């Protein structure tokens, strides 16, 4: 099981702990709130197998771009989803809209600050960390996101 602690900004899996970045707007399940949902989830899909690190994903598809500073300057308003996606599906009534909200655990640019909220609802991780997690989890695996 993956356990995400919002107050600590950590993701725990087996004997590993990773720093993450959850939603800047806090926690919540409302569509369009840009909040991170809490409760019980399952991994619905794994996307990005064998993509190079820093591969850009848009609408769950690799664009063929590799993230770099020049691309960041060219697209300053893009919410960068890189390298791998673990797409979450809610297991409780309150978070059943999670899959339709496109809430993921995904890679981020190296300069993204981890350990403090900053995302638009997803769980951001360092690319090397999300690759390691991706390789060790299965579709259907349990995920818990809690406030503390």
C-alpha positions in Angstrom: 0.0 0.0 0.0 1.1 3.6 -0.8 0.5 6.0 2.1 0.6 9.8 1.4 0.7 12.1 4.3 -0.3 15.7 3.3 0.8 17.4 6.5 4.3 15.8 6.2 4.4 16.0 2.4 5.6 12.4 2.2 4.8 9.3 0.3 5.6 6.0 2.0 5.9 2.7 0.1 7.2 -0.4 1.8 10.5 0.7 3.5 10.9 3.8 1.4 9.9 7.4 2.0 9.8 10.1 -0.6 9.1 13.9 -0.5 6.2 15.0 -2.5 4.2 18.1 -3.4 0.4 18.0 -3.0 -2.1 20.7 -4.0 -1.4 24.3 -3.2 -5.2 24.7 -2.6 -5.2 22.0 0.2 -7.4 19.0 0.3 -10.8 18.4 -1.1 -12.8 16.4 -3.6 -14.7 19.1 -5.5 -14.3 19.1 -9.3 -12.4 22.2 -10.4 -11.1 23.0 -6.9 -7.4 22.1 -7.7 -7.3 20.3 -4.3 -5.8 16.9 -3.5 -8.5 14.4 -2.6 -8.2 12.4 0.6 -9.2 8.9 1.6 -8.8 5.4 -0.1 -7.8 4.9 -3.7 -6.5 2.3 -6.1 -4.0 2.7 -8.9 -6.2 2.8 -12.0 -3.5 2.9 -14.7 0.3 3.1 -15.1 1.3 5.3 -17.9 4.8 6.0 -19.3 6.5 2.6 -19.1 10.0 2.9 -20.6 9.8 6.6 -21.4 13.0 8.5 -20.9 13.3 10.7 -17.8 11.8 14.2 -18.3 9.4 13.0 -21.1 6.5 15.4 -21.3 3.0 13.9 -21.0 -0.1 15.8 -22.0 -3.6 14.1 -21.6 -1.7 10.9 -20.6 0.2 10.8 -23.9 3.9 11.4 -24.5 4.4 14.5 -26.6 7.9 13.5 -27.8 9.3 16.5 -25.9 11.9 16.2 -23.2 11.5 18.8 -20.5 14.3 21.4 -20.2 14.7 25.0 -19.2 14.1 26.3 -22.8 10.8 24.4 -23.0 9.8 25.7 -19.6 10.4 29.3 -20.8 8.6 28.6 -24.1 5.5 27.3 -22.1 5.5 29.1 -18.8 1.9 28.3 -17.8 2.1 24.5 -18.4 1.5 22.2 -15.5 4.4 19.8 -16.2 3.6 16.1 -15.9 6.8 14.2 -16.6 8.3 10.7 -16.9 5.5 8.5 -15.4 1.9 8.7 -14.3 0.1 6.6 -11.7 -3.6 7.5 -12.3 -5.7 7.2 -9.2 -9.3 6.1 -8.8 -11.3 6.8 -5.7 -12.6 3.9 -3.6 -15.0 5.9 -1.4 -18.2 7.7 -2.2 -16.6 11.1 -1.3 -13.7 10.6 -3.8 -15.3 8.7 -6.6 -14.7 11.6 -9.0 -10.9 11.3 -8.6 -10.3 9.4 -11.9 -12.5 11.9 -13.8 -10.5 14.8 -12.1 -7.3 13.2 -13.6 -5.6 13.0 -10.2 -2.2 11.4 -10.6 1.1 10.6 -8.9 3.6 11.9 -11.5 7.1 13.2 -12.1 8.0 16.9 -12.1 10.8 19.2 -13.2 13.9 18.9 -11.0 13.5 22.5 -9.9 10.0 21.8 -8.5 10.1 22.2 -4.7 9.2 19.1 -2.9 8.1 19.0 0.8 5.6 21.7 0.4 2.2 22.1 -1.4 2.4 23.4 -4.9 0.4 21.2 -7.4 -3.0 21.6 -8.9 -4.3 18.6 -7.1 -1.9 15.8 -8.1 0.9 14.3 -6.1 4.2 15.5 -7.6 7.4 13.5 -7.2 11.0 13.7 -8.3 11.4 11.8 -11.6 13.9 9.3 -10.2 11.5 8.6 -7.3 8.4 8.2 -9.5 10.3 5.8 -11.8 11.3 3.7 -8.8 7.7 3.7 -7.4 6.2 3.0 -10.8 8.4 -0.1 -11.2 7.4 -1.6 -7.9 3.6 -1.0 -7.8 0.8 -2.7 -9.6 -2.5 -1.6 -11.1 -5.2 -2.1 -8.4 -2.7 -1.4 -5.6 -4.2 0.5 -2.6 -3.3 4.1 -2.0 -4.3 6.1 1.1 -4.1 9.9 1.1 -4.5 11.4 4.6 -4.2 14.9 6.0 -1.9 13.9 8.9 
